[in-house]
Amino acid sequence: MNDFFARSEALLGAKAMEALRTRRVIIFGVGGVGSYAAEALVRTGLTHLTIVDDDLVQPSNINRQIPATSLTIGSPKVEALRERLLSIHPEAEITARCERVNGEWLKTNGLEGYDYLIDAIDSVADKTDLILYASRVRGLKTFSSMGAALRFDPTQVTTGELMTIKGDALAKAVRARMKRIDAKPSKKIRCVYSTEQAQACETRGSLMQVTAVFGCTLASLVVEDIRRSGTPN
């Protein structure tokens, strides 16, 4: 197994690789963004990963989602992705939960015990609830994806703080819901978003070359934070 991650360790160093083996990450949403975040983390050397999504693979997912192939149509996305991730890193601990995350889920499923959370869900209400809840969990660092659909240009993907992002409809909708319920995150939430103006499209068209960059950027935020922290817990 050491050979699997030799190139990661050559760049990140032994301490960061040991931290990657001990840190615990949870990803909500494993579609066109979250699935790439999951694979990037596992290929880099992450060992403990939980993936949460209640969707089944649909034919329309094949153009951009890692768990979606002609052979997995109708399967839970988390199960198809778990199988793929274990084929990459057989010794990894991959927990797949085919569940919808909402306010009720958060009341009965704590996030304590995780070091990092990646939010890649689309529902404004569920996303808002998740961000607000996660921001109050001590020691948990949260990174969130804003809108990746309706865009062509992956070079315009960047990062910013949730409350200051401009030109992203999803970020605006999340902030509007927070205002309606009179709530704000307890700490700053770093997000991945695009500065490209969203295109007009009858359906929410999206392309892998954009969603994959969103996902890999989210993974890079986790890896860079681990690298900077230096030593494992």
C-alpha positions in Angstrom: 0.0 0.0 0.0 2.9 2.4 0.6 3.5 2.5 -3.2 -0.1 3.7 -3.7 0.6 7.0 -2.1 4.3 7.5 -2.7 3.7 10.4 -5.0 1.4 12.1 -2.4 4.0 11.6 0.3 6.8 12.9 -1.9 5.0 16.3 -2.0 3.1 16.4 1.3 5.6 14.8 3.6 5.3 11.9 6.1 3.6 14.0 8.8 0.8 15.1 6.5 0.3 11.6 5.2 0.0 10.3 8.8 -2.5 13.0 9.4 -4.5 12.0 6.3 -4.6 8.4 7.7 -6.1 9.6 11.0 -8.4 12.5 10.0 -12.1 11.7 9.6 -14.0 13.4 6.8 -17.8 13.4 6.0 -19.2 14.4 2.6 -22.8 15.3 2.1 -23.9 14.9 -1.5 -21.9 12.6 -3.9 -23.1 13.9 -7.3 -21.0 15.8 -9.8 -19.1 17.7 -7.1 -19.1 15.5 -4.0 -18.0 12.4 -5.8 -14.9 14.0 -7.2 -14.1 15.4 -3.7 -14.4 11.9 -2.3 -12.2 10.3 -5.0 -9.5 13.0 -4.8 -9.3 12.6 -1.0 -9.0 8.8 -1.2 -6.5 8.9 -4.0 -4.4 11.3 -1.9 -4.3 9.0 1.1 -7.3 9.7 3.2 -8.4 6.6 5.1 -11.6 7.4 7.1 -14.5 8.8 4.9 -18.2 8.9 5.4 -20.4 9.6 2.3 -24.1 10.6 2.7 -26.6 10.9 -0.1 -30.1 9.5 -0.6 -30.2 9.5 -4.4 -30.1 6.6 -6.9 -28.0 6.7 -10.0 -30.0 8.1 -13.0 -29.0 8.0 -16.7 -28.7 11.8 -16.6 -25.9 11.5 -14.0 -23.6 9.7 -16.4 -22.2 12.9 -18.0 -20.6 14.1 -14.8 -20.8 11.8 -11.7 -18.2 9.3 -10.7 -20.6 6.6 -9.3 -22.8 6.8 -12.5 -22.2 4.3 -15.2 -24.4 2.2 -17.4 -23.9 -0.6 -14.9 -24.9 1.3 -11.8 -28.2 2.9 -13.0 -30.8 2.4 -10.2 -28.2 1.8 -7.5 -27.7 4.1 -4.5 -25.0 6.6 -5.4 -23.2 6.1 -2.1 -23.0 2.3 -2.6 -21.7 2.6 -6.1 -19.1 5.2 -5.0 -18.1 3.2 -2.0 -17.3 0.2 -4.2 -15.2 2.3 -6.5 -13.3 4.0 -3.6 -12.5 0.6 -2.1 -11.2 -0.6 -5.4 -8.7 2.3 -5.3 -7.8 2.1 -1.6 -8.9 -1.4 -0.2 -7.8 -0.6 3.3 -9.8 2.5 3.6 -12.8 2.8 5.9 -15.6 4.0 3.7 -19.0 4.4 5.4 -21.9 4.8 3.0 -25.2 6.2 4.3 -28.1 6.3 1.8 -30.0 9.0 3.7 -31.3 12.5 3.2 -29.8 15.2 5.3 -32.2 17.7 6.8 -33.0 19.4 10.1 -34.5 16.2 11.5 -31.4 14.1 10.5 -29.1 16.6 12.2 -31.1 16.3 15.4 -30.5 12.5 15.6 -27.0 12.2 13.9 -24.3 14.3 15.5 -21.2 15.4 13.6 -18.9 15.1 16.6 -15.9 12.9 15.9 -15.4 14.3 12.4 -12.5 16.7 11.6 -13.8 17.9 8.2 -17.2 18.3 6.5 -17.7 18.8 2.8 -21.1 20.1 1.8 -22.1 19.4 -1.8 -25.9 19.3 -1.5 -28.3 21.3 -3.7 -31.4 21.9 -1.5 -31.3 25.4 -0.2 -33.1 24.5 3.0 -31.1 21.4 3.7 -27.8 23.1 2.9 -28.6 26.0 5.2 -29.5 23.7 8.0 -26.3 21.8 7.5 -24.1 24.8 7.4 -25.6 26.4 10.5 -25.4 23.1 12.5 -21.9 22.3 11.4 -20.6 25.8 12.2 -21.5 25.1 15.9 -19.6 21.8 16.1 -16.4 22.4 18.0 -13.3 21.3 16.1 -15.2 20.6 12.8 -14.0 22.5 9.7 -16.6 22.9 7.0 -16.1 23.6 3.3 -19.2 24.1 1.1 -19.9 24.0 -2.6 -22.0 26.7 -4.2 -23.6 26.4 -7.7 -21.6 24.4 -10.2 -24.4 24.0 -12.8 -25.1 26.3 -15.8 -21.4 27.1 -16.3 -18.8 26.3 -19.0 -15.5 27.6 -17.8 -13.6 25.7 -15.1 -10.9 28.4 -14.9 -13.4 30.7 -13.2 -13.8 28.4 -10.2 -12.4 30.0 -7.0 -13.0 30.2 -3.2 -14.6 32.7 -0.9 -16.4 33.2 2.3 -20.1 32.4 2.3 -21.4 35.8 3.5 -19.3 37.8 1.0 -19.7 35.8 -2.3 -21.2 37.8 -5.1 -22.8 36.6 -8.3 -23.8 33.1 -7.1 -27.5 32.4 -6.8 -27.1 29.5 -4.4 -25.0 31.5 -2.0 -27.6 34.3 -2.2 -30.5 31.9 -1.5 -28.7 30.4 1.5 -28.0 33.8 3.0 -31.7 34.8 2.3 -32.9 31.8 4.2 -30.6 32.5 7.1 -32.0 36.0 7.2 -35.6 34.7 7.2 -34.9 32.4 10.1 -32.7 35.0 11.8 -29.6 32.7 12.0 -26.0 33.0 11.0 -23.1 30.6 11.0 -21.0 30.6 14.2 -17.8 30.8 12.2 -16.8 31.7 8.7 -17.6 29.1 6.0 -15.2 28.9 3.1 -16.9 28.0 -0.2 -16.1 26.9 -3.7 -17.9 28.9 -6.3 -17.6 30.3 -9.9 -17.3 33.9 -10.9 -18.7 32.9 -14.3 -22.3 34.2 -14.9 -24.7 31.3 -14.9 -26.1 30.5 -18.4 -29.8 30.4 -19.2 -30.9 26.8 -19.5 -34.4 25.2 -19.4 -33.0 22.3 -17.3 -30.1 22.7 -14.9 -27.4 21.6 -17.4 -24.0 20.9 -16.0 -20.6 19.6 -17.3 -18.0 17.3 -15.7 -15.1 19.7 -16.5 -16.7 22.2 -14.1 -18.2 20.0 -11.4 -15.0 18.0 -11.2 -13.0 21.2 -10.5 -15.4 22.2 -7.8 -15.0 18.8 -6.2 -11.2 18.7 -6.5 -11.0 22.2 -5.1 -13.0 21.1 -2.0 -10.7 18.2 -1.6 -7.6 20.5 -1.9 -9.0 22.7 0.9 -9.1 19.7 3.2 -5.7 18.4 2.2 -4.0 21.8 2.5 -5.5 22.4 5.9 -4.2 19.0 7.0 -0.8 19.8 5.6 -0.6 23.1 7.4 -1.7 21.6 10.7 1.4 19.5 10.5 0.9 16.6 12.9 -1.9 14.1 13.4 -4.4 14.2 16.3 
